């Protein structure tokens, strides 16, 4: 991977990880455009591309950690202190045993279980050529776009972060499983799940970002060892550049989306998803591009 390829992939990852348009779809397409790892066996190329994408995501993980650093510190501090108090029997009668921040920590854990279980079970399929197939990617861009439309229409959007419950965590966490299919978009699926659960748009996005921390960390760290083994020698410097670029651009994307959703719907992203998905399907149908790497 050259420095130019690294910058292109880093920018694409940073722009699309948190914007609900599918980072994997754009990264797979970008990898084709820049001919990433061209000239090797198709299966190895798919595995190398998957490993590269997963590691570059660590840059966007850093972005979300920095952006939500205050929230994360509050959650960790409250989670630790409240559970220590419970173990020592030092709770105050008549008051909740867990503070709001400690409870939010549990909701992130609960919401992370579905994608963790399903992701480990289908790890081999996720890393293989199937998840780089443009028929799958384009179809899921349109399907999730339609589901987001329904969520916008039927969602009550009446609840905020203070009202999150186990049902919300399971709804958003189950929706995150869709993100294992390329083209779905992790942020798009989770925001959609939040809207279906009755959360307002900004709350759905904020919980989506918090839920991304364990998901992206697990994906990136699990692939890091395999990336070291599978990627060509001399590509680690470029990989570091792509990761840093994705972090910087990802931070800006979080800032933009949270402010955008305070006063706007996800409609513009839905329209984009459907148009791009439709164009890819048309290009595939007429033979302008091939379905696999």
N, C-alpha and C positions, 0 to 999 in steps of 0.2 A: 504494500500500500504506500503510495507516494504522499508527500505533504499536501499536495493539491487535492487528492482524493480524500485525505483525512479531513481537510477543512470543509469540503463539500458535505461529507457525511456528518460532521459535527454540527454544521449549521442546520441541516435537514432534521437531525435528531433533536436539537434544541428547540426548533420551531414547532415540531409536530408531536413531541412527547406529551405535552400538557394541553395543546389545542386539540379538540376532539375530531381529528381528521385522519387518524391512524399513522403513527410514526413508522411502524413496520412496513406498511404499504409504500410509504414514500422512501424509506431507506432501501428496501429491496429494489425499487425502481431506480433510485439514485445509484445503487451498486451496479446495476446493469449499464446505466449511462456512462459511468466512469470505468466500466469493465474491471470491476474489483475481482482480483484473483483469477483473472482469465487465463485460459490455457491449461487448467488442471482438470482432473476428473470431476464430473458434474456433482457427484455425491460429496466429494471433498470440498468443492467450491461452495456448496450449500452449507456444509458444516462450518467452514471458515467464515462465511458471511454471517451465519447465526451467532458464532462466537464473537465476531467483531461488533455486531449490533448490541449484544448483551453487555459487552465491556464498555462501549461508548455510553450506554445508558447510565453507567456509574457517574458520569459527568452531570447528568440531569438529576441523579440522586443527590449529589452534592448541592445542586441548585436548590432543591426543595428543602434540604436540611438547613441551609443558610437562611432561606426566606422564612421558614417557619421555626427558626431556632428558639425564639422565645416560647412559642407554644410547646415545642418538644421538651425544652428544659422544665417548663411548668408541669407537663404530663409526667415526666420521669421522676421529678421531685415528689409530686403528690402521690404517684403510684407507689413509690418506695416508702414514704413516710406513713401513708394511710394503712398499708398492709402491715408495716411494723407495729403500728398502733393496734391493729386488730389482733395480731399475734400476742401482744403484751396485755391485751384486754383494757386498753386505755381509751376506749371510745366514749363519747358523750351521750348519755341516755336521751332519747328523743330526737337526736340528730342523725342524718344519713351517715352510714359507716364509711362511705367513700365520697370524697369530694368530686365535683364535676370533672376536674382534670384527670383524676385517677380513674373515674368511670370511662372517660374518653379513651384512656389507654386500653382498657378492656375491650371497648368497641372496636378499636383498631386491630387488636389481636383476633377477636371473633370474626371480623370482616375479612381478615387475611387467610383464614382457614380454608375456605373453598378453593381459591386459586392455588394455594400451596399443595393441597391434596391432589387435585386434578392435574396440576403441572408436573408433579413428580411421577404420577401414574402414566402420563402420556409424554414423558420427556423425550423418548426416542423419536416419536412422530413429530414433535415440535421442532426438533433439530434437523429433521430430514427435508428432502426436496418438496414434499407436499405443501409445507407452509411457505414456500417461495413461489408457489404456482399463482400466476396472475388471474386465472379464472376464479380461484378461491378468494384472492384479495379483492378483486373488483366486485364480486358478488356480495362479500361481507361489508364492503363500504356502503353499498346500496341498502342492504338488509338492515344494518344498524342505523343508517340514516332514517329509514322508515320507522324503526322502533323509537328513535329519538323524537320523531314527529308526533307519534302517538303519545309519548311521555309528556311532551309539551302541551298537548291538547287536553289530556285527562288528569295530569298532575295538579294537585291543589296548591302546591308551592306556598304552604302556610306555616311551615316550621323552620326553626333555625338551629344553630349548634347546641343551644341549651336544652333542646327537646329531643336530641338523638337518643334512640333506644336500641335494644338488641335486634328488633325487627328491621330497623333501618340498616344496621351493620350487616345483617344477613342478606338483605335485599341488594345493597351496594356490592357486598363481597361476592354474592352469587353472580351478579352482572359482570363482575371483573373476570370471571371465568371465560366469558366470551372473548376477552382480549388475547387468549391463547391461540385463537384463530386469527391469522393475519388479515388486516383490513378492518377489523372490528374497532380498534382504538381502545386502549385501556382507559383513558380519560373519558372518551365518548360513552363507553359502556357503563362506567361507574356513575358518571353524571346522569345518564339515562336512568339507572337504577335508583338514584337519589330522587329524581323527579317523580318516578312512579311511586316511591314511598311517601311523597308529599312534602319533600324538603324544598325550600326555595333554591333558586339557581346558584347563588353564591355559596350557600351552605353545602349543596351537593358537590360543588367544585372544591371547596376547602376540605371536606371529608375525603373526596377523591384523591387529593394531593397527599393527605396524611396516610391514606391507605396505600399510596404508591411506594412509600418508604420501604416496608418489608418486602413488597413484591419486586421492586427494582433491585434492591440489595441482594435478595436471594438469587434472582436471575443472573445478575452480574457476577456475583462471587462464585456461584456454581460453575459459570462458564469461564471464569478467569483461568482456572487450572487447565481446562481443555483448550482455551485460547493459546496458552503458552505452549502446549504440546502440538497444536494443529496449525498455528499461523506460521507463515514463512519467516525464516531468520531475517532480522533487520527491520521487521515491521513494527516493533514495539514503540519506537520513537514516534512514528506516525500515529499509532494507536493512542499514545498519550496526548498528542496534539488534538486529535479528534475528540477525545474525552474532555479536555479543557474547553474547547470551542463549544461543545454541546452544553457544558455547564453554564457558561456565560450567556449564551442565547436562551437556554432553558429558564434562567432566572428572569430574564426580560419577558418571556412568554407567560410565566406564572403571574407576574405583575399585571400584564395586559389582560389576561383572561378574567381574573378576579374583578377587575374594575369594569370590564366590558359586560359581564353577566349581572352586575348590579342594576343595569338599566336596559339590557337587551336580552333577547331570547337566543337560543342556539340555532336559530333559523338559517343564518348565513353559512354556518358550518354544515348544516344538513344539505343545503343546496349545493355547496361545494362537493361534498361527498358523493351525492347522486350524479352530478355532472362528470366528475373525474371517473367514478366507477363505470358510468355509461360509456365514456370515451374509451376506457381500457377494454371493455367488453366488445365495443365496435371494432377497435383495432385488432383484437384477437380474432374476431369473426371473419374479418376481411384479410387476415394473414399478414398484417403489417408488423406484428410483433409475435414472438413465440410465448407460449404459456409458462415454460420453465426456464431456469437459468441456462 
